[in-house]
Amino acid sequence: MRTEIARCKTPEERELSRKLSELAGLEEELAQRELDLATLQAELSAFEARYFRIVGVLYAELDDIEAQIAEAQNELNPNDSEAQEQAAQARTQAWESAQAAGTVKEQVQKKFKPSESLKKLYREIAKRIHPDLKSLIKM
């Protein structure tokens, strides 16, 4: 007959177990929030690309029209140095706007929705590389 003595946990050990469990829950919540942040950042990047593609072109057109107006005013007053300077500045602005609108490339991105397996993998990696958990989790 084999009898084993069961060791009772001390209050400190019970408290440590409770705190470790609480820590694991908080780390999982942190990993989820970091994943949510990454998702929002990806969505924001896609929005910015669409915004610049649409609004940037409109601003380039507006700057070109303003340059044409300034150039027409300069033609009406060829001796007015201020009109010449405004026309030159407006044309420079129109050129810069056109260049900026032309360099913004649409990034084909759909709304980022991570799969459950990706979320699980992310949480697991976050736990493994977390500095407070490295000594507790065997790799």
C-alpha positions in Angstrom: 0.0 0.0 0.0 1.3 3.3 -1.1 0.5 6.4 0.8 1.5 9.9 -0.3 1.5 12.9 1.7 -0.3 15.8 0.0 1.4 19.1 0.6 -0.9 22.0 1.2 0.0 25.2 -0.5 1.0 28.1 1.6 -1.0 31.3 1.4 1.8 32.9 -0.5 1.8 30.0 -3.0 -1.9 30.3 -3.5 -1.6 34.1 -4.0 1.2 33.6 -6.5 -0.9 31.1 -8.4 -3.8 33.5 -8.5 -1.6 36.4 -9.6 0.0 34.2 -12.4 -3.5 33.3 -13.6 -4.5 36.9 -13.5 -1.3 37.9 -15.4 -2.0 35.3 -18.1 -5.5 36.8 -18.6 -4.1 40.3 -18.8 -1.5 39.3 -21.3 -4.1 37.7 -23.5 -6.2 40.9 -23.3 -3.0 42.9 -24.1 -2.3 40.7 -27.1 -5.9 41.2 -28.4 -5.6 44.9 -28.0 -2.3 45.0 -29.8 -3.9 43.0 -32.6 -6.8 45.4 -32.7 -4.4 48.3 -32.9 -2.5 46.7 -35.8 -5.9 46.2 -37.5 -6.9 49.8 -37.1 -3.5 51.0 -38.3 -3.8 48.9 -41.5 -7.3 50.3 -42.0 -6.1 53.8 -41.5 -3.3 53.3 -44.0 -5.8 52.1 -46.6 -8.1 55.1 -45.9 -5.2 57.5 -46.3 -4.2 56.0 -49.6 -7.8 56.3 -50.9 -8.1 59.8 -49.5 -4.9 61.0 -51.2 -5.8 59.3 -54.4 -9.2 61.0 -54.6 -8.6 64.4 -52.8 -5.0 64.8 -54.0 -6.1 64.7 -57.7 -8.8 67.3 -56.9 -6.3 69.6 -55.2 -3.9 69.3 -58.2 -6.8 70.3 -60.5 -7.7 73.2 -58.2 -4.1 74.4 -58.1 -3.9 74.2 -61.9 -7.0 76.3 -62.3 -5.7 78.9 -59.9 -2.4 78.9 -61.9 -4.3 79.5 -65.1 -6.2 82.4 -63.5 -3.0 83.9 -62.2 -1.4 83.5 -65.6 -4.4 85.2 -67.3 -4.2 88.1 -64.9 -0.5 88.4 -65.7 -1.3 88.5 -69.4 -3.8 91.3 -68.7 -1.2 93.3 -66.8 2.2 92.3 -68.3 4.0 95.2 -66.6 2.8 94.2 -63.1 5.6 92.4 -61.3 3.4 91.3 -58.5 1.1 89.5 -61.0 4.1 87.9 -62.6 5.3 86.6 -59.3 1.9 85.3 -58.3 1.6 83.5 -61.7 5.0 81.9 -61.2 4.2 80.8 -57.6 0.8 79.5 -58.7 2.3 77.5 -61.5 5.0 76.1 -59.2 2.3 75.1 -56.7 0.2 73.5 -59.5 3.3 71.5 -60.6 4.1 70.3 -57.1 0.5 69.3 -56.5 0.4 67.4 -59.8 3.7 65.6 -58.8 2.3 64.7 -55.4 -0.9 63.4 -56.8 1.0 61.4 -59.4 3.2 59.8 -56.8 0.5 58.6 -54.6 -0.2 55.1 -55.6 -3.3 53.3 -54.6 -2.5 50.4 -52.4 -5.0 47.6 -53.1 -5.9 46.7 -49.6 -9.1 45.1 -48.4 -10.3 45.6 -44.9 -7.9 43.7 -42.8 -9.6 40.9 -40.8 -7.2 38.6 -39.1 -8.2 35.0 -38.9 -8.7 33.2 -35.6 -5.5 31.2 -36.2 -3.5 34.4 -36.8 -4.9 35.9 -33.6 -4.0 32.8 -31.7 -0.5 32.7 -33.2 0.0 36.4 -32.4 -1.1 35.9 -28.7 1.2 32.9 -28.4 4.2 34.8 -29.8 3.4 37.8 -27.6 3.4 35.6 -24.6 6.7 33.9 -25.6 8.6 37.2 -26.2 7.1 39.1 -23.2 10.1 39.9 -20.9 8.2 39.0 -17.7 7.2 35.6 -19.0 10.4 34.3 -20.6 11.4 32.7 -17.3 8.0 31.1 -16.7 7.3 29.7 -20.2 9.5 26.9 -21.7 10.2 27.5 -25.4 
